[in-house]
Amino acid sequence: MSIPGRILVVAEHDHAAVKGATLNTVTAALACAGEGAAVHVLVAGHEAAGAARAAAQIDGVARVLLADGESLAAQLAETVAAQVLAVAPGYSHILFPATTHGKNVAPRVAALLDVAQISDATRVIAPDTFERSIYAGNAIATVKSADAIKVVTVRTTGFDPAPGSGGNAAVETIAAVADGSRSRFVGSEIAKLDRPELTAAKIVVSGGRALGSSDKFNEVLTPLADKLGAALGASRAAVDAGYAPNDWQVGQTGKIVAPQLYIAAGISGAIQHLAGMKDSKVIVAINKDPEAPIFSVADYGLEADLFEAVPELARTL
């Protein structure tokens, strides 16, 4: 039986520390909770005491549940879902960041609880009512749930991050579930970045198909990104053409970003791309086509040849 006013956030972490998306999800949980309610954070991992301590310091968190066991070392979706289900009856809401990991686990939890998942929530209107974007962000749907336990994935760009310090929550150790998964972790290749992670960066410099090649992509955009300390992004067209790796793709089918500054060079502004970056605080568009849709969402637009404008901007900085 769920307990009204108790909200569970399933933390995304690397066992040593919580990831930034967890902080945004805590803010959404506090909006669901209302006055006098409690927000708990579940840290499911292996040798994850460091992540639990970091979660306990998040302002607004009342309790941290630490499930620590070898079965959770690989963060396989089936095992994490089983861990969430072990504590789910005590909560009225279970929130996940709408990241690759969250989107992998949340549907399993919702299906096993036999409830309808609320996906990509961008605003909490009431504990049972949420807003989410549809049609590539061209419309906003208001969704009301009558389920006893509400399973929600949170679009992190829709909520400010909760302060990562100032809290003093108790850490409670709970039993880790056994590994009953039919999946087996074989290995992973983790990319090491010399610049900020795309979804967490305060400044993003993105390029489109107009750059013409991967060599030109790096030659033109990298100096500007280096000067600004920015992450590099790309449109789907640029990724499909092989100019940039898949994990740089910004858009509805890529990553959703909302940095302080987003610079789009040679990006026309297809609907699916705009859906991934239009919540950026300041948008600068550089395109020689005056009719490019990107100008409709840009705060500053420069109608110019990017091969001249971008290097000049980098030199000026």
Protein Blocks (a to p, Z undefined) as FASTA:
>chain_A
ZZehiacdddddehjaccfklmmmmmmmmmmnoghiacddddddehilmmmmmmmmpghi
abdcddddfklmnopaklmmmmmmmmmmmpcbdcddfbfklmmmmmmmmmmnopacdehi
abdfbfkbccddeehhiaccddddfbfbdcddddfklpccddfehiacdcddddddddfb
fbdcfbdcddddfbdcfklpfbdcdddfknopaklmmmmmmmmmmmnopacdddfklmmn
opacfklpgcjklccdddfbdcdehiaopaklmmmmmmpfbdcdddfbfkbmklmmpfbd
cdddfklmmmmmmmmZZ
